Amino acid sequence: MKTKSPDLVRSQRAFFSFLVYRAILGTAISLAIAALLLWLDVGGIASLIARAGQSWMWIGLFCFDIWVTVTGMTIAIGIWGLGEWRDPPD
């Protein structure tokens, strides 16, 4: 059985640590945004959710939607800022 090269292990560790860091950052930002949107009752969304029969489910779906959107944007912005394309050195 072949062992993984140290460069491969290092790059895998860097990749997954990048994703975990961005996911944690996206989660924190999305919780703040969802709480702010519900607290300020932007667009009357909190009022509609409060009148629903299963308001806990709608709050969960709302927070999940915000989480998916913000975490995806956080990861995309992180990938976007990784570097620039260059020709390999001769």
PDB file of N, CA, C and O in Angstrom:
ATOM      1  N   MET A   1       0.835  -1.172   0.000  1.00  0.00           N
ATOM      2  CA  MET A   1       0.000   0.000   0.000  1.00  0.00           C
ATOM      3  C   MET A   1       0.887   1.245   0.000  1.00  0.00           C
ATOM      4  O   MET A   1       1.863   1.336   0.745  1.00  0.00           O
ATOM      5  N   LYS A   2       0.529   2.177  -0.836  1.00  0.00           N
ATOM      6  CA  LYS A   2       1.312   3.406  -0.924  1.00  0.00           C
ATOM      7  C   LYS A   2       0.927   4.352   0.203  1.00  0.00           C
ATOM      8  O   LYS A   2      -0.235   4.437   0.597  1.00  0.00           O
ATOM      9  N   THR A   3       1.909   5.045   0.701  1.00  0.00           N
ATOM     10  CA  THR A   3       1.628   6.090   1.686  1.00  0.00           C
ATOM     11  C   THR A   3       1.505   7.422   0.969  1.00  0.00           C
ATOM     12  O   THR A   3       2.085   7.636  -0.096  1.00  0.00           O
ATOM     13  N   LYS A   4       0.747   8.297   1.569  1.00  0.00           N
ATOM     14  CA  LYS A   4       0.545   9.608   0.963  1.00  0.00           C
ATOM     15  C   LYS A   4       1.810  10.437   1.116  1.00  0.00           C
ATOM     16  O   LYS A   4       2.509  10.358   2.127  1.00  0.00           O
ATOM     17  N   SER A   5       2.084  11.221   0.104  1.00  0.00           N
ATOM     18  CA  SER A   5       3.265  12.084   0.182  1.00  0.00           C
ATOM     19  C   SER A   5       2.995  13.222   1.165  1.00  0.00           C
ATOM     20  O   SER A   5       1.844  13.616   1.354  1.00  0.00           O
ATOM     21  N   PRO A   6       4.038  13.747   1.786  1.00  0.00           N
ATOM     22  CA  PRO A   6       3.843  14.845   2.737  1.00  0.00           C
ATOM     23  C   PRO A   6       3.226  16.091   2.105  1.00  0.00           C
ATOM     24  O   PRO A   6       2.486  16.822   2.762  1.00  0.00           O
ATOM     25  N   ASP A   7       3.530  16.330   0.835  1.00  0.00           N
ATOM     26  CA  ASP A   7       2.927  17.488   0.159  1.00  0.00           C
ATOM     27  C   ASP A   7       1.427  17.306  -0.002  1.00  0.00           C
ATOM     28  O   ASP A   7       0.664  18.257   0.167  1.00  0.00           O
ATOM     29  N   LEU A   8       0.998  16.094  -0.327  1.00  0.00           N
ATOM     30  CA  LEU A   8      -0.423  15.822  -0.476  1.00  0.00           C
ATOM     31  C   LEU A   8      -1.147  15.974   0.864  1.00  0.00           C
ATOM     32  O   LEU A   8      -2.222  16.569   0.927  1.00  0.00           O
ATOM     33  N   VAL A   9      -0.570  15.447   1.910  1.00  0.00           N
ATOM     34  CA  VAL A   9      -1.172  15.556   3.242  1.00  0.00           C
ATOM     35  C   VAL A   9      -1.257  17.014   3.659  1.00  0.00           C
ATOM     36  O   VAL A   9      -2.274  17.438   4.209  1.00  0.00           O
ATOM     37  N   ARG A  10      -0.218  17.783   3.412  1.00  0.00           N
ATOM     38  CA  ARG A  10      -0.203  19.205   3.763  1.00  0.00           C
ATOM     39  C   ARG A  10      -1.261  19.981   2.983  1.00  0.00           C
ATOM     40  O   ARG A  10      -1.946  20.843   3.535  1.00  0.00           O
ATOM     41  N   SER A  11      -1.387  19.665   1.691  1.00  0.00           N
ATOM     42  CA  SER A  11      -2.377  20.378   0.879  1.00  0.00           C
ATOM     43  C   SER A  11      -3.801  19.984   1.265  1.00  0.00           C
ATOM     44  O   SER A  11      -4.699  20.827   1.255  1.00  0.00           O
ATOM     45  N   GLN A  12      -4.017  18.704   1.608  1.00  0.00           N
ATOM     46  CA  GLN A  12      -5.339  18.289   2.063  1.00  0.00           C
ATOM     47  C   GLN A  12      -5.697  18.961   3.384  1.00  0.00           C
ATOM     48  O   GLN A  12      -6.828  19.410   3.573  1.00  0.00           O
ATOM     49  N   ARG A  13      -4.741  19.028   4.287  1.00  0.00           N
ATOM     50  CA  ARG A  13      -4.979  19.676   5.572  1.00  0.00           C
ATOM     51  C   ARG A  13      -5.273  21.160   5.385  1.00  0.00           C
ATOM     52  O   ARG A  13      -6.153  21.703   6.054  1.00  0.00           O
ATOM     53  N   ALA A  14      -4.557  21.816   4.496  1.00  0.00           N
ATOM     54  CA  ALA A  14      -4.797  23.238   4.236  1.00  0.00           C
ATOM     55  C   ALA A  14      -6.164  23.452   3.609  1.00  0.00           C
ATOM     56  O   ALA A  14      -6.861  24.405   3.956  1.00  0.00           O
ATOM     57  N   PHE A  15      -6.556  22.577   2.690  1.00  0.00           N
ATOM     58  CA  PHE A  15      -7.849  22.699   2.025  1.00  0.00           C
ATOM     59  C   PHE A  15      -8.995  22.544   3.024  1.00  0.00           C
ATOM     60  O   PHE A  15      -9.911  23.366   3.049  1.00  0.00           O
ATOM     61  N   PHE A  16      -8.947  21.508   3.836  1.00  0.00           N
ATOM     62  CA  PHE A  16     -10.041  21.269   4.775  1.00  0.00           C
ATOM     63  C   PHE A  16     -10.058  22.284   5.908  1.00  0.00           C
ATOM     64  O   PHE A  16     -11.129  22.646   6.394  1.00  0.00           O
ATOM     65  N   SER A  17      -8.898  22.745   6.334  1.00  0.00           N
ATOM     66  CA  SER A  17      -8.900  23.790   7.355  1.00  0.00           C
ATOM     67  C   SER A  17      -9.451  25.096   6.798  1.00  0.00           C
ATOM     68  O   SER A  17     -10.103  25.850   7.521  1.00  0.00           O
ATOM     69  N   PHE A  18      -9.197  25.373   5.521  1.00  0.00           N
ATOM     70  CA  PHE A  18      -9.778  26.536   4.852  1.00  0.00           C
ATOM     71  C   PHE A  18     -11.295  26.434   4.836  1.00  0.00           C
ATOM     72  O   PHE A  18     -11.988  27.396   5.168  1.00  0.00           O
ATOM     73  N   LEU A  19     -11.820  25.258   4.449  1.00  0.00           N
ATOM     74  CA  LEU A  19     -13.268  25.071   4.397  1.00  0.00           C
ATOM     75  C   LEU A  19     -13.910  25.150   5.778  1.00  0.00           C
ATOM     76  O   LEU A  19     -14.970  25.757   5.934  1.00  0.00           O
ATOM     77  N   VAL A  20     -13.284  24.551   6.768  1.00  0.00           N
ATOM     78  CA  VAL A  20     -13.849  24.594   8.124  1.00  0.00           C
ATOM     79  C   VAL A  20     -13.844  26.017   8.662  1.00  0.00           C
ATOM     80  O   VAL A  20     -14.821  26.455   9.269  1.00  0.00           O
ATOM     81  N   TYR A  21     -12.750  26.741   8.444  1.00  0.00           N
ATOM     82  CA  TYR A  21     -12.687  28.133   8.899  1.00  0.00           C
ATOM     83  C   TYR A  21     -13.771  28.966   8.235  1.00  0.00           C
ATOM     84  O   TYR A  21     -14.453  29.741   8.905  1.00  0.00           O
ATOM     85  N   ARG A  22     -13.938  28.817   6.927  1.00  0.00           N
ATOM     86  CA  ARG A  22     -14.955  29.586   6.207  1.00  0.00           C
ATOM     87  C   ARG A  22     -16.360  29.170   6.632  1.00  0.00           C
ATOM     88  O   ARG A  22     -17.252  30.016   6.695  1.00  0.00           O
ATOM     89  N   ALA A  23     -16.579  27.896   6.923  1.00  0.00           N
ATOM     90  CA  ALA A  23     -17.903  27.448   7.366  1.00  0.00           C
ATOM     91  C   ALA A  23     -18.232  28.013   8.747  1.00  0.00           C
ATOM     92  O   ALA A  23     -19.369  28.411   8.997  1.00  0.00           O
ATOM     93  N   ILE A  24     -17.255  28.050   9.635  1.00  0.00           N
ATOM     94  CA  ILE A  24     -17.479  28.636  10.961  1.00  0.00           C
ATOM     95  C   ILE A  24     -17.732  30.130  10.843  1.00  0.00           C
ATOM     96  O   ILE A  24     -18.620  30.663  11.508  1.00  0.00           O
ATOM     97  N   LEU A  25     -16.971  30.801  10.015  1.00  0.00           N
ATOM     98  CA  LEU A  25     -17.174  32.230   9.795  1.00  0.00           C
ATOM     99  C   LEU A  25     -18.549  32.496   9.189  1.00  0.00           C
ATOM    100  O   LEU A  25     -19.242  33.420   9.615  1.00  0.00           O
ATOM    101  N   GLY A  26     -18.947  31.701   8.205  1.00  0.00           N
ATOM    102  CA  GLY A  26     -20.260  31.847   7.590  1.00  0.00           C
ATOM    103  C   GLY A  26     -21.391  31.578   8.560  1.00  0.00           C
ATOM    104  O   GLY A  26     -22.432  32.233   8.504  1.00  0.00           O
ATOM    105  N   THR A  27     -21.192  30.607   9.458  1.00  0.00           N
ATOM    106  CA  THR A  27     -22.212  30.300  10.456  1.00  0.00           C
ATOM    107  C   THR A  27     -22.390  31.462  11.422  1.00  0.00           C
ATOM    108  O   THR A  27     -23.518  31.835  11.746  1.00  0.00           O
ATOM    109  N   ALA A  28     -21.298  32.026  11.878  1.00  0.00           N
ATOM    110  CA  ALA A  28     -21.390  33.155  12.815  1.00  0.00           C
ATOM    111  C   ALA A  28     -22.057  34.364  12.158  1.00  0.00           C
ATOM    112  O   ALA A  28     -22.909  35.015  12.762  1.00  0.00           O
ATOM    113  N   ILE A  29     -21.667  34.653  10.934  1.00  0.00           N
ATOM    114  CA  ILE A  29     -22.252  35.796  10.230  1.00  0.00           C
ATOM    115  C   ILE A  29     -23.735  35.552   9.947  1.00  0.00           C
ATOM    116  O   ILE A  29     -24.552  36.460  10.093  1.00  0.00           O
ATOM    117  N   SER A  30     -24.084  34.333   9.543  1.00  0.00           N
ATOM    118  CA  SER A  30     -25.482  34.047   9.219  1.00  0.00           C
ATOM    119  C   SER A  30     -26.366  34.070  10.455  1.00  0.00           C
ATOM    120  O   SER A  30     -27.519  34.494  10.369  1.00  0.00           O
ATOM    121  N   LEU A  31     -25.866  33.630  11.593  1.00  0.00           N
ATOM    122  CA  LEU A  31     -26.646  33.737  12.825  1.00  0.00           C
ATOM    123  C   LEU A  31     -26.906  35.193  13.179  1.00  0.00           C
ATOM    124  O   LEU A  31     -28.006  35.549  13.601  1.00  0.00           O
ATOM    125  N   ALA A  32     -25.900  36.027  13.008  1.00  0.00           N
ATOM    126  CA  ALA A  32     -26.080  37.450  13.287  1.00  0.00           C
ATOM    127  C   ALA A  32     -27.075  38.086  12.319  1.00  0.00           C
ATOM    128  O   ALA A  32     -27.913  38.889  12.731  1.00  0.00           O
ATOM    129  N   ILE A  33     -26.990  37.738  11.054  1.00  0.00           N
ATOM    130  CA  ILE A  33     -27.901  38.314  10.059  1.00  0.00           C
ATOM    131  C   ILE A  33     -29.330  37.840  10.296  1.00  0.00           C
ATOM    132  O   ILE A  33     -30.263  38.643  10.246  1.00  0.00           O
ATOM    133  N   ALA A  34     -29.514  36.545  10.554  1.00  0.00           N
ATOM    134  CA  ALA A  34     -30.867  36.018  10.790  1.00  0.00           C
ATOM    135  C   ALA A  34     -31.472  36.635  12.042  1.00  0.00           C
ATOM    136  O   ALA A  34     -32.644  37.010  12.045  1.00  0.00           O
ATOM    137  N   ALA A  35     -30.683  36.744  13.103  1.00  0.00           N
ATOM    138  CA  ALA A  35     -31.199  37.357  14.336  1.00  0.00           C
ATOM    139  C   ALA A  35     -31.555  38.816  14.105  1.00  0.00           C
ATOM    140  O   ALA A  35     -32.576  39.293  14.600  1.00  0.00           O
ATOM    141  N   LEU A  36     -30.729  39.520  13.364  1.00  0.00           N
ATOM    142  CA  LEU A  36     -31.000  40.932  13.088  1.00  0.00           C
ATOM    143  C   LEU A  36     -32.250  41.095  12.225  1.00  0.00           C
ATOM    144  O   LEU A  36     -33.067  41.979  12.484  1.00  0.00           O
ATOM    145  N   LEU A  37     -32.405  40.259  11.212  1.00  0.00           N
ATOM    146  CA  LEU A  37     -33.590  40.340  10.361  1.00  0.00           C
ATOM    147  C   LEU A  37     -34.869  40.019  11.142  1.00  0.00           C
ATOM    148  O   LEU A  37     -35.896  40.668  10.944  1.00  0.00           O
ATOM    149  N   LEU A  38     -34.808  39.028  12.021  1.00  0.00           N
ATOM    150  CA  LEU A  38     -35.983  38.694  12.812  1.00  0.00           C
ATOM    151  C   LEU A  38     -36.264  39.745  13.872  1.00  0.00           C
ATOM    152  O   LEU A  38     -37.423  40.078  14.122  1.00  0.00           O
ATOM    153  N   TRP A  39     -35.225  40.270  14.496  1.00  0.00           N
ATOM    154  CA  TRP A  39     -35.415  41.265  15.556  1.00  0.00           C
ATOM    155  C   TRP A  39     -35.953  42.584  14.999  1.00  0.00           C
ATOM    156  O   TRP A  39     -36.818  43.216  15.605  1.00  0.00           O
ATOM    157  N   LEU A  40     -35.431  42.993  13.839  1.00  0.00           N
ATOM    158  CA  LEU A  40     -35.896  44.240  13.230  1.00  0.00           C
ATOM    159  C   LEU A  40     -37.211  44.046  12.456  1.00  0.00           C
ATOM    160  O   LEU A  40     -37.821  45.021  12.018  1.00  0.00           O
ATOM    161  N   ASP A  41     -37.638  42.808  12.290  1.00  0.00           N
ATOM    162  CA  ASP A  41     -38.868  42.469  11.570  1.00  0.00           C
ATOM    163  C   ASP A  41     -38.867  43.069  10.164  1.00  0.00           C
ATOM    164  O   ASP A  41     -39.828  43.711   9.740  1.00  0.00           O
ATOM    165  N   VAL A  42     -37.769  42.842   9.461  1.00  0.00           N
ATOM    166  CA  VAL A  42     -37.623  43.356   8.100  1.00  0.00           C
ATOM    167  C   VAL A  42     -38.636  42.653   7.191  1.00  0.00           C
ATOM    168  O   VAL A  42     -38.681  41.424   7.129  1.00  0.00           O
ATOM    169  N   GLY A  43     -39.431  43.434   6.502  1.00  0.00           N
ATOM    170  CA  GLY A  43     -40.431  42.897   5.595  1.00  0.00           C
ATOM    171  C   GLY A  43     -41.581  42.193   6.296  1.00  0.00           C
ATOM    172  O   GLY A  43     -42.387  41.532   5.642  1.00  0.00           O
ATOM    173  N   GLY A  44     -41.672  42.320   7.599  1.00  0.00           N
ATOM    174  CA  GLY A  44     -42.749  41.675   8.345  1.00  0.00           C
ATOM    175  C   GLY A  44     -42.585  40.176   8.472  1.00  0.00           C
ATOM    176  O   GLY A  44     -43.549  39.474   8.775  1.00  0.00           O
ATOM    177  N   ILE A  45     -41.369  39.668   8.244  1.00  0.00           N
ATOM    178  CA  ILE A  45     -41.145  38.220   8.273  1.00  0.00           C
ATOM    179  C   ILE A  45     -41.332  37.648   9.673  1.00  0.00           C
ATOM    180  O   ILE A  45     -41.877  36.553   9.817  1.00  0.00           O
ATOM    181  N   ALA A  46     -40.898  38.357  10.700  1.00  0.00           N
ATOM    182  CA  ALA A  46     -41.061  37.855  12.067  1.00  0.00           C
ATOM    183  C   ALA A  46     -42.527  37.850  12.464  1.00  0.00           C
ATOM    184  O   ALA A  46     -42.972  36.950  13.177  1.00  0.00           O
ATOM    185  N   SER A  47     -43.276  38.834  12.016  1.00  0.00           N
ATOM    186  CA  SER A  47     -44.713  38.869  12.311  1.00  0.00           C
ATOM    187  C   SER A  47     -45.421  37.693  11.654  1.00  0.00           C
ATOM    188  O   SER A  47     -46.283  37.072  12.275  1.00  0.00           O
ATOM    189  N   LEU A  48     -45.078  37.378  10.418  1.00  0.00           N
ATOM    190  CA  LEU A  48     -45.675  36.230   9.733  1.00  0.00           C
ATOM    191  C   LEU A  48     -45.309  34.915  10.415  1.00  0.00           C
ATOM    192  O   LEU A  48     -46.152  34.033  10.577  1.00  0.00           O
ATOM    193  N   ILE A  49     -44.046  34.797  10.810  1.00  0.00           N
ATOM    194  CA  ILE A  49     -43.601  33.565  11.468  1.00  0.00           C
ATOM    195  C   ILE A  49     -44.290  33.410  12.815  1.00  0.00           C
ATOM    196  O   ILE A  49     -44.654  32.297  13.193  1.00  0.00           O
ATOM    197  N   ALA A  50     -44.476  34.508  13.549  1.00  0.00           N
ATOM    198  CA  ALA A  50     -45.104  34.437  14.867  1.00  0.00           C
ATOM    199  C   ALA A  50     -46.559  33.984  14.774  1.00  0.00           C
ATOM    200  O   ALA A  50     -47.066  33.352  15.701  1.00  0.00           O
ATOM    201  N   ARG A  51     -47.234  34.297  13.670  1.00  0.00           N
ATOM    202  CA  ARG A  51     -48.634  33.900  13.503  1.00  0.00           C
ATOM    203  C   ARG A  51     -48.799  32.476  12.992  1.00  0.00           C
ATOM    204  O   ARG A  51     -49.911  31.948  12.990  1.00  0.00           O
ATOM    205  N   ALA A  52     -47.721  31.852  12.562  1.00  0.00           N
ATOM    206  CA  ALA A  52     -47.803  30.494  12.011  1.00  0.00           C
ATOM    207  C   ALA A  52     -48.046  29.491  13.128  1.00  0.00           C
ATOM    208  O   ALA A  52     -47.699  29.727  14.285  1.00  0.00           O
ATOM    209  N   GLY A  53     -48.650  28.366  12.759  1.00  0.00           N
ATOM    210  CA  GLY A  53     -48.930  27.323  13.740  1.00  0.00           C
ATOM    211  C   GLY A  53     -47.665  26.666  14.268  1.00  0.00           C
ATOM    212  O   GLY A  53     -47.563  26.384  15.462  1.00  0.00           O
ATOM    213  N   GLN A  54     -46.722  26.425  13.405  1.00  0.00           N
ATOM    214  CA  GLN A  54     -45.455  25.798  13.803  1.00  0.00           C
ATOM    215  C   GLN A  54     -44.331  26.802  13.565  1.00  0.00           C
ATOM    216  O   GLN A  54     -43.520  26.644  12.653  1.00  0.00           O
ATOM    217  N   SER A  55     -44.300  27.818  14.387  1.00  0.00           N
ATOM    218  CA  SER A  55     -43.336  28.899  14.165  1.00  0.00           C
ATOM    219  C   SER A  55     -41.889  28.433  14.320  1.00  0.00           C
ATOM    220  O   SER A  55     -41.003  28.984  13.666  1.00  0.00           O
ATOM    221  N   TRP A  56     -41.628  27.443  15.158  1.00  0.00           N
ATOM    222  CA  TRP A  56     -40.264  26.944  15.345  1.00  0.00           C
ATOM    223  C   TRP A  56     -39.720  26.376  14.034  1.00  0.00           C
ATOM    224  O   TRP A  56     -38.538  26.527  13.726  1.00  0.00           O
ATOM    225  N   MET A  57     -40.606  25.715  13.257  1.00  0.00           N
ATOM    226  CA  MET A  57     -40.168  25.138  11.988  1.00  0.00           C
ATOM    227  C   MET A  57     -39.830  26.242  10.981  1.00  0.00           C
ATOM    228  O   MET A  57     -38.839  26.130  10.259  1.00  0.00           O
ATOM    229  N   TRP A  58     -40.626  27.287  10.923  1.00  0.00           N
ATOM    230  CA  TRP A  58     -40.389  28.372   9.990  1.00  0.00           C
ATOM    231  C   TRP A  58     -39.152  29.177  10.363  1.00  0.00           C
ATOM    232  O   TRP A  58     -38.429  29.647   9.485  1.00  0.00           O
ATOM    233  N   ILE A  59     -38.906  29.338  11.651  1.00  0.00           N
ATOM    234  CA  ILE A  59     -37.673  30.008  12.087  1.00  0.00           C
ATOM    235  C   ILE A  59     -36.467  29.168  11.693  1.00  0.00           C
ATOM    236  O   ILE A  59     -35.452  29.698  11.240  1.00  0.00           O
ATOM    237  N   GLY A  60     -36.584  27.852  11.868  1.00  0.00           N
ATOM    238  CA  GLY A  60     -35.495  26.958  11.465  1.00  0.00           C
ATOM    239  C   GLY A  60     -35.228  27.000   9.972  1.00  0.00           C
ATOM    240  O   GLY A  60     -34.073  27.047   9.550  1.00  0.00           O
ATOM    241  N   LEU A  61     -36.285  26.984   9.167  1.00  0.00           N
ATOM    242  CA  LEU A  61     -36.109  27.072   7.718  1.00  0.00           C
ATOM    243  C   LEU A  61     -35.530  28.408   7.294  1.00  0.00           C
ATOM    244  O   LEU A  61     -34.680  28.474   6.405  1.00  0.00           O
ATOM    245  N   PHE A  62     -35.993  29.474   7.933  1.00  0.00           N
ATOM    246  CA  PHE A  62     -35.469  30.801   7.629  1.00  0.00           C
ATOM    247  C   PHE A  62     -33.974  30.881   7.956  1.00  0.00           C
ATOM    248  O   PHE A  62     -33.180  31.371   7.152  1.00  0.00           O
ATOM    249  N   CYS A  63     -33.603  30.397   9.139  1.00  0.00           N
ATOM    250  CA  CYS A  63     -32.188  30.430   9.531  1.00  0.00           C
ATOM    251  C   CYS A  63     -31.345  29.518   8.640  1.00  0.00           C
ATOM    252  O   CYS A  63     -30.204  29.853   8.320  1.00  0.00           O
ATOM    253  N   PHE A  64     -31.895  28.364   8.234  1.00  0.00           N
ATOM    254  CA  PHE A  64     -31.171  27.463   7.348  1.00  0.00           C
ATOM    255  C   PHE A  64     -30.928  28.116   5.985  1.00  0.00           C
ATOM    256  O   PHE A  64     -29.836  28.013   5.427  1.00  0.00           O
ATOM    257  N   ASP A  65     -31.939  28.777   5.464  1.00  0.00           N
ATOM    258  CA  ASP A  65     -31.777  29.464   4.177  1.00  0.00           C
ATOM    259  C   ASP A  65     -30.712  30.550   4.257  1.00  0.00           C
ATOM    260  O   ASP A  65     -29.874  30.667   3.362  1.00  0.00           O
ATOM    261  N   ILE A  66     -30.741  31.330   5.307  1.00  0.00           N
ATOM    262  CA  ILE A  66     -29.728  32.374   5.500  1.00  0.00           C
ATOM    263  C   ILE A  66     -28.356  31.733   5.637  1.00  0.00           C
ATOM    264  O   ILE A  66     -27.380  32.234   5.079  1.00  0.00           O
ATOM    265  N   TRP A  67     -28.269  30.620   6.380  1.00  0.00           N
ATOM    266  CA  TRP A  67     -26.987  29.949   6.598  1.00  0.00           C
ATOM    267  C   TRP A  67     -26.401  29.438   5.284  1.00  0.00           C
ATOM    268  O   TRP A  67     -25.214  29.631   5.019  1.00  0.00           O
ATOM    269  N   VAL A  68     -27.223  28.788   4.460  1.00  0.00           N
ATOM    270  CA  VAL A  68     -26.726  28.254   3.188  1.00  0.00           C
ATOM    271  C   VAL A  68     -26.214  29.383   2.297  1.00  0.00           C
ATOM    272  O   VAL A  68     -25.150  29.277   1.687  1.00  0.00           O
ATOM    273  N   THR A  69     -26.988  30.463   2.231  1.00  0.00           N
ATOM    274  CA  THR A  69     -26.610  31.576   1.368  1.00  0.00           C
ATOM    275  C   THR A  69     -25.332  32.246   1.843  1.00  0.00           C
ATOM    276  O   THR A  69     -24.408  32.446   1.054  1.00  0.00           O
ATOM    277  N   VAL A  70     -25.268  32.593   3.114  1.00  0.00           N
ATOM    278  CA  VAL A  70     -24.120  33.344   3.631  1.00  0.00           C
ATOM    279  C   VAL A  70     -22.870  32.481   3.672  1.00  0.00           C
ATOM    280  O   VAL A  70     -21.783  32.964   3.354  1.00  0.00           O
ATOM    281  N   THR A  71     -22.995  31.220   4.056  1.00  0.00           N
ATOM    282  CA  THR A  71     -21.820  30.349   4.096  1.00  0.00           C
ATOM    283  C   THR A  71     -21.289  30.090   2.691  1.00  0.00           C
ATOM    284  O   THR A  71     -20.075  30.056   2.489  1.00  0.00           O
ATOM    285  N   GLY A  72     -22.168  29.909   1.728  1.00  0.00           N
ATOM    286  CA  GLY A  72     -21.730  29.754   0.337  1.00  0.00           C
ATOM    287  C   GLY A  72     -21.011  30.987  -0.168  1.00  0.00           C
ATOM    288  O   GLY A  72     -19.991  30.889  -0.850  1.00  0.00           O
ATOM    289  N   MET A  73     -21.549  32.151   0.170  1.00  0.00           N
ATOM    290  CA  MET A  73     -20.887  33.391  -0.245  1.00  0.00           C
ATOM    291  C   MET A  73     -19.543  33.549   0.451  1.00  0.00           C
ATOM    292  O   MET A  73     -18.584  34.020  -0.159  1.00  0.00           O
ATOM    293  N   THR A  74     -19.461  33.162   1.717  1.00  0.00           N
ATOM    294  CA  THR A  74     -18.200  33.266   2.458  1.00  0.00           C
ATOM    295  C   THR A  74     -17.130  32.366   1.851  1.00  0.00           C
ATOM    296  O   THR A  74     -15.981  32.781   1.698  1.00  0.00           O
ATOM    297  N   ILE A  75     -17.502  31.145   1.507  1.00  0.00           N
ATOM    298  CA  ILE A  75     -16.550  30.232   0.876  1.00  0.00           C
ATOM    299  C   ILE A  75     -16.153  30.746  -0.505  1.00  0.00           C
ATOM    300  O   ILE A  75     -14.981  30.686  -0.876  1.00  0.00           O
ATOM    301  N   ALA A  76     -17.121  31.248  -1.264  1.00  0.00           N
ATOM    302  CA  ALA A  76     -16.821  31.766  -2.606  1.00  0.00           C
ATOM    303  C   ALA A  76     -15.892  32.972  -2.541  1.00  0.00           C
ATOM    304  O   ALA A  76     -14.969  33.086  -3.347  1.00  0.00           O
ATOM    305  N   ILE A  77     -16.126  33.867  -1.596  1.00  0.00           N
ATOM    306  CA  ILE A  77     -15.245  35.031  -1.444  1.00  0.00           C
ATOM    307  C   ILE A  77     -13.854  34.594  -1.017  1.00  0.00           C
ATOM    308  O   ILE A  77     -12.858  35.169  -1.454  1.00  0.00           O
ATOM    309  N   GLY A  78     -13.782  33.581  -0.168  1.00  0.00           N
ATOM    310  CA  GLY A  78     -12.480  33.059   0.242  1.00  0.00           C
ATOM    311  C   GLY A  78     -11.714  32.442  -0.918  1.00  0.00           C
ATOM    312  O   GLY A  78     -10.509  32.655  -1.052  1.00  0.00           O
ATOM    313  N   ILE A  79     -12.404  31.680  -1.753  1.00  0.00           N
ATOM    314  CA  ILE A  79     -11.759  31.084  -2.925  1.00  0.00           C
ATOM    315  C   ILE A  79     -11.352  32.170  -3.907  1.00  0.00           C
ATOM    316  O   ILE A  79     -10.285  32.100  -4.516  1.00  0.00           O
ATOM    317  N   TRP A  80     -12.194  33.158  -4.055  1.00  0.00           N
ATOM    318  CA  TRP A  80     -11.922  34.269  -4.965  1.00  0.00           C
ATOM    319  C   TRP A  80     -10.648  35.008  -4.549  1.00  0.00           C
ATOM    320  O   TRP A  80      -9.886  35.462  -5.402  1.00  0.00           O
ATOM    321  N   GLY A  81     -10.423  35.125  -3.263  1.00  0.00           N
ATOM    322  CA  GLY A  81      -9.268  35.864  -2.773  1.00  0.00           C
ATOM    323  C   GLY A  81      -8.024  35.024  -2.548  1.00  0.00           C
ATOM    324  O   GLY A  81      -7.056  35.519  -1.971  1.00  0.00           O
ATOM    325  N   LEU A  82      -8.015  33.769  -2.985  1.00  0.00           N
ATOM    326  CA  LEU A  82      -6.854  32.909  -2.743  1.00  0.00           C
ATOM    327  C   LEU A  82      -5.603  33.372  -3.465  1.00  0.00           C
ATOM    328  O   LEU A  82      -4.502  33.280  -2.922  1.00  0.00           O
ATOM    329  N   GLY A  83      -5.755  33.847  -4.629  1.00  0.00           N
ATOM    330  CA  GLY A  83      -4.569  34.246  -5.376  1.00  0.00           C
ATOM    331  C   GLY A  83      -4.942  34.623  -6.780  1.00  0.00           C
ATOM    332  O   GLY A  83      -6.100  34.908  -7.083  1.00  0.00           O
ATOM    333  N   GLU A  84      -3.970  34.620  -7.612  1.00  0.00           N
ATOM    334  CA  GLU A  84      -4.215  34.982  -9.002  1.00  0.00           C
ATOM    335  C   GLU A  84      -3.604  33.912  -9.900  1.00  0.00           C
ATOM    336  O   GLU A  84      -2.696  33.184  -9.498  1.00  0.00           O
ATOM    337  N   TRP A  85      -4.116  33.833 -11.110  1.00  0.00           N
ATOM    338  CA  TRP A  85      -3.588  32.890 -12.068  1.00  0.00           C
ATOM    339  C   TRP A  85      -2.301  33.437 -12.656  1.00  0.00           C
ATOM    340  O   TRP A  85      -2.222  34.598 -13.055  1.00  0.00           O
ATOM    341  N   ARG A  86      -1.313  32.591 -12.700  1.00  0.00           N
ATOM    342  CA  ARG A  86      -0.021  32.984 -13.267  1.00  0.00           C
ATOM    343  C   ARG A  86       0.503  31.849 -14.125  1.00  0.00           C
ATOM    344  O   ARG A  86       0.158  30.683 -13.932  1.00  0.00           O
ATOM    345  N   ASP A  87       1.331  32.216 -15.060  1.00  0.00           N
ATOM    346  CA  ASP A  87       1.995  31.176 -15.844  1.00  0.00           C
ATOM    347  C   ASP A  87       3.060  30.536 -14.964  1.00  0.00           C
ATOM    348  O   ASP A  87       3.694  31.213 -14.154  1.00  0.00           O
ATOM    349  N   PRO A  88       3.253  29.234 -15.123  1.00  0.00           N
ATOM    350  CA  PRO A  88       4.287  28.592 -14.331  1.00  0.00           C
ATOM    351  C   PRO A  88       5.668  29.121 -14.705  1.00  0.00           C
ATOM    352  O   PRO A  88       5.890  29.492 -15.858  1.00  0.00           O
ATOM    353  N   PRO A  89       6.583  29.162 -13.769  1.00  0.00           N
ATOM    354  CA  PRO A  89       7.930  29.643 -14.098  1.00  0.00           C
ATOM    355  C   PRO A  89       8.619  28.726 -15.096  1.00  0.00           C
ATOM    356  O   PRO A  89       8.398  27.515 -15.104  1.00  0.00           O
ATOM    357  N   ASP A  90       9.439  29.306 -15.918  1.00  0.00           N
ATOM    358  CA  ASP A  90      10.148  28.520 -16.934  1.00  0.00           C
ATOM    359  C   ASP A  90      11.260  27.691 -16.337  1.00  0.00           C
ATOM    360  O   ASP A  90      11.952  26.974 -17.059  1.00  0.00           O
TER     361      ASP A  90
END
